[in-house]
Amino acid sequence: MNQKGFTLIELIAVMIILGVLGAVAAPSFIGLTEDAANKAAGQAVAEGKARLTNQYAIQLMNPEADPNNLAGIITSVNTDAGDYRLEFVVAGREVKITAIGNQERGVSGRAEGIWKIL
């Protein structure tokens, strides 16, 4: 009699191992996706800084414009950064940039940064 297959104990052992692996892997995967979304938001903040720098340079080249008018500069900057929305808040000679994930597109993530005039 040549029987092939697994015993009940072997099947239960495999199910326990898979359950433990699933319990350990799922939370770390969720943490990785949150970290990735926040890093992507950080890249959107970097894009916002580049946009502000570009607009500031345009203001410097225009003799009729005031490059120190940060409120005027941020009104000229596009606030759409793909899956992220950029918010600009002027505080003295610096601008606080916040990138917020577009919830309508199912994107999470948030990051902040500061852009300064030296």
C-alpha positions in Angstrom: 0.0 0.0 0.0 1.6 3.2 -1.3 -0.1 6.2 0.2 0.9 9.7 -0.8 0.0 13.0 0.9 0.4 14.9 4.1 -0.6 13.9 7.5 -3.1 16.1 9.5 -0.3 17.2 11.9 1.9 18.4 8.9 -1.0 20.4 7.5 -1.8 22.0 10.9 1.9 22.9 11.3 2.0 24.6 7.9 -1.2 26.5 8.7 0.3 27.7 12.0 3.5 28.8 10.3 1.5 30.7 7.6 -0.6 32.4 10.3 2.4 33.6 12.2 4.1 34.9 9.0 0.9 36.7 8.1 0.5 38.2 11.5 4.1 39.5 11.4 4.2 40.6 7.7 0.9 42.5 7.5 1.7 45.3 10.0 5.1 45.9 8.6 3.7 46.1 5.1 1.1 48.7 6.2 3.9 50.7 7.8 5.9 50.6 4.6 3.1 52.0 2.5 2.6 54.8 5.0 6.3 55.6 4.9 6.3 55.6 1.1 3.4 58.0 1.0 5.1 60.4 3.4 8.3 60.2 1.4 6.4 61.0 -1.8 4.8 63.9 0.0 8.4 65.0 0.9 9.2 65.0 -2.8 6.2 67.2 -3.5 7.5 69.7 -0.9 10.8 69.7 -2.7 8.9 70.4 -6.0 7.1 73.3 -4.2 10.5 74.7 -3.1 11.8 74.5 -6.7 8.6 76.3 -7.9 9.1 79.1 -5.4 12.8 79.4 -6.3 11.9 79.7 -10.0 9.2 82.3 -9.3 11.6 84.2 -7.1 14.2 84.3 -9.9 11.5 85.6 -12.3 10.7 88.3 -9.8 14.4 89.2 -9.5 14.7 89.6 -13.3 11.6 91.9 -13.5 12.6 95.5 -12.5 8.9 96.3 -11.8 8.4 93.4 -9.4 9.2 93.2 -5.7 11.1 90.0 -5.1 10.5 90.4 -1.3 6.8 90.2 -1.7 6.4 86.5 -0.8 2.6 86.7 -0.8 2.8 87.8 -4.4 5.2 85.0 -5.3 3.1 82.2 -3.9 0.0 83.4 -5.7 1.9 82.8 -9.0 2.9 79.2 -8.0 0.8 76.3 -9.1 -0.5 74.3 -6.0 -1.2 71.1 -7.8 1.7 68.6 -7.5 0.2 65.5 -9.1 -1.2 63.4 -6.3 -0.5 66.1 -3.7 -1.8 69.5 -3.0 0.7 72.2 -1.9 -0.2 74.8 0.7 2.0 77.9 1.2 2.0 80.0 4.3 4.2 83.2 4.5 5.9 83.9 7.8 8.4 86.8 7.6 11.0 85.9 5.0 10.2 82.3 4.8 7.4 80.2 3.4 6.0 77.0 5.1 5.2 74.4 2.5 2.8 71.6 3.3 2.1 68.7 0.9 -1.2 66.8 1.5 -2.2 63.7 -0.4 -5.2 64.0 -2.6 -7.9 61.9 -0.8 -10.1 61.9 -3.9 -7.4 59.9 -5.7 -6.9 57.7 -2.7 -3.5 59.2 -1.9 -2.4 59.6 1.7 0.8 61.2 3.0 1.8 64.5 4.4 5.0 66.4 4.7 6.2 69.9 5.5 9.2 72.0 4.7 10.5 75.6 4.9 11.7 77.8 2.0 13.7 80.8 3.0 14.9 83.9 1.3 18.6 84.4 2.3 
